[in-house]
Amino acid sequence: MSNGRIFATMYSAEDGVPDGMKVDTLGRVFCTGSGGIWVFGPNGAHLGIIRGPEVPRNIAFGGPDFRTVYTTPGESIYSFKVKTPGIRPY
């Protein structure tokens, strides 16, 4: 990579580290980490954290319309709907 730069930073005192990452069709980045799923705009601006009952480790968009987010904190699987679909990996 040439001309690389830091896209975003994820500082938090809560449990969890940056891990699973996916992008929606608007270019927003969803990254599992401390306290939940961190959401960043296409420019790297932190838009918020989607919190759940457990600290997530990975994330995926799915369902027939790719508007269902699945997250796996450890031994559980959670899902929730979003308005903007994720980018299909194929």
N, C-alpha and C positions, 0 to 999 in steps of 0.2 A: 504494500500500500504506500502510495506517495501522497504527500500533503495531508496526512492523517490528522484528525483532531478529536478531542473528547466530545462526544455527542451529548452526554448527560452524566450527572453524578447522582449516586444514591446513598446519602449519608443518613443513618438512623441508629438510635441506641437500642431499637427493638431487635428481637431474634430474626434471623433469616439473612440470606445473602442473595445477590442477583443471580438468577439461574435461567429458567425458561423464558423465551422471548418470542413474541409474535407481532405482526403488523396488520392493521385493518386497511380497508380500501381508501381511507382518507389519509393514510400515511402515519397514523398514530401508532406508537410503539407500546406494547403491553409487556412488562417485564416483572416476573415474580421476584419478591425480595422481602426485606424487613417490613413486617406489618401488613403485607397484602400484595396486590398487583399494582405496580406503579405504572401510571399512564403518562406518556410524553408526547408532545406534539411533534410534527415533522421537523421542526427546528430545534428540538431538544428541550423545549420548555416543559417543566413539570406541571401537568394538568391536575393530578390528584392521585389518591390511592384508593383502590377498591378493597375494602376489608372483608374478611370472612371469619368463620369460627376457628380456623387453623392457619398457620403460616404456609402459603403455597410453595411448592417446589418446581412445578412445571405447569404449562398452559397450552391449550390448543383451541382453535376455532373448529366448529363442526356443525352437524345437523344439515338438513337438505339445503338451507339457505346460508349456511356458514355464519349464522347470527347467534349461535349458542357457544358460550365459552365454557370449556371444561378445565378444571384445575385439580391438581393432585398434591395434597399436602404431605402425604405419607402413605397411610393405609386407607384413606378415604378418597372419594371422587365427588366434587361439587360441580354444579352447572348453573348458569344463569344466562338470560337472553340480553343481547345488545341490539341497538338500532342499526349500527353500521356493520356490514359483514367483514369477516377477516379475509385476507388474501389467501387464495387456494394454493397449496403447495405443489400443485401439478397442473 
